[in-house]
Amino acid sequence: MDYQQYRWARKLVYECCNYDNGNCIALDDGEKCICVQSISCSLLCKWFRIAVLLLDKPLETVLLFQKDMKRCTVCSQPFLTGSNRAKYCKPCAAKVHRKQKNASKTDTEIPAYLPLSRFWVPLDLSNDAKILYALLFDRAGISKENGYIEPDGTIRLYFTLEEAKKNCTGAVRLQPALFRNWSVMV
């Protein structure tokens, strides 16, 4: 136990139920006996180790579980780990996880897939036309999020054939005729 830990433990000695003005009641056999824990730089008193040290978890961790302890990456306090992956003590873990949860809610990315509405599936359209619809629907959602809405409520899109080809995989061959079909259908 170093000097700082000794001072920390010395403050806890006053919490012991056997401590009486510097003397230990448990060791009293008719003569006053000085509390050994209050003058020692090591853990000599079993009662102190079993009952009193529990009042201060960080000190208990430092003194009793030195091999198993880690330091919290936020507050640098020693703590006992429940697993090898633990990086934070319990109070800091709650704060960090709350921050991460809030950050994940605000930083969600747009999914890497295109949603295709069910009502398009049974229609007599080519798969290329259905994928083009999904692309246009996705682009309309982005435009709506960014506030590109006309006063009459319509959303204007400028989506060229080149942009559509760039966003599609090689398996889909978009033809200019699809755009002409869409202008009639929409």
C-alpha positions, 0 to 999 in steps of 0.5 A: 500500500503506498502513502496515498492508499494508506491515507485513503484507508486511514480515513476508513478506519474511523468507520470501523465499529471496533475503532474507539479513539485510536484503540481497537475494541476487538483486541481489548483484553483488559488493556487498551490496544492501538488499532493496528490498521490505523498505524500500518501501511498494509492490511493487517486487520481481518475485520477491516478487510472483511467489513470496513473496506467494502465501504469504498469499492475503488480502494478495495479493488486497488488493495485486494484485486490488483491482478484483476483490476483495470483502470477506467479509460474515462476517470482513471479509477481502478475497477474490477472487470466482469470480462476482458472487454470492459473499458469503463467503471460502472458509473462511467459505462452508463454515461458512455453507453448513453452517449453512444446510444444518442449518437447512433440515433442521430448518425444513422446512415441511409440503408444500402438497399433500395426499398421496393413497394409491394404494389409494384411487384404484381404489375406488368413492368420490367424489373428495370422499370421497378428498379428505376422506380426504387431509385426515383423514390429514394431520390424523392425521399432525399429531396423531401428531407432537404426541403426541396418541395414546391409551394404546391406540394410537389417534389421536383427531381432531376435524375438523368439516365447517366445518374441512374446508370451510375447508381445501378449495378451492371446487371441492370440495363436502363434504357431511355425508353424507361424514362418516357414510360415513367413520365406517362405512368407518374 
